[in-house]
């Protein structure tokens, strides 16, 4: 299939949507945003975090994703709102949560991160709904969780986790998502520690943990305080809102034009 044929199948408006989505999914990482905010590379701050912070991070990430999974599989299908997604209200609540983390430091990560993660998930679901997704569908609920595995970092920044492109991430997770969906449809949501669900969360946590460590490093800077913590958390949720918009835009286009055509057009776009 040639680029010319793709251009003939997809309208200019669709190609613009794909380009904007690719710019977000491949090149707009949280570390870049926080570097602009802080005026210094966050990657350097990450290396200065104490080992106890790393342990706290892993525990908090696991706890947060478990909470998000329970919410995704038990309550997202009850969402009945309509119209545009309510992004500002979710961002405001996440900022309030981040204020506590900024005021009281790393000791609050185990309490603050699960709250922020569930708020992000609800915002992601709202975006999914606005793009025509059925939130009562288990696969859609898990697609909302997939957003936490999308990094959005620059492939040229030296982080090997950022070198995995958007479609490669989805392909790598496809078996875990399919297995988790089958399990939930057969057994329900009573047991989130079932192997198919655990494997899915483990894969998501590897990538989500990288982004959370960037957030944690920024919040660990002594002068940040409550105001800075709220601002960092606003950047945190804004980052995932952007990723969700791009992710569910592509899923919508896949429903309309077919996955193979959209993926080939996406890969052919140069940024």
KAGI-V166343 format. One record per helix or strand of 3 or more residues. SS is the DSSP state (h for helix, s for strand). FROM is the first residue (numbers start at 1). TO is the last residue. Records with the same first field share a line. If there is no record, write none. Layout:
SS = FROM-TO + FROM-TO
This chain:
h = 3-9 + 12-27 + 30-38 + 42-47 + 51-74 + 76-78 + 87-130 + 138-149 + 160-163 + 166-187 + 195-219 + 225-257 + 259-268
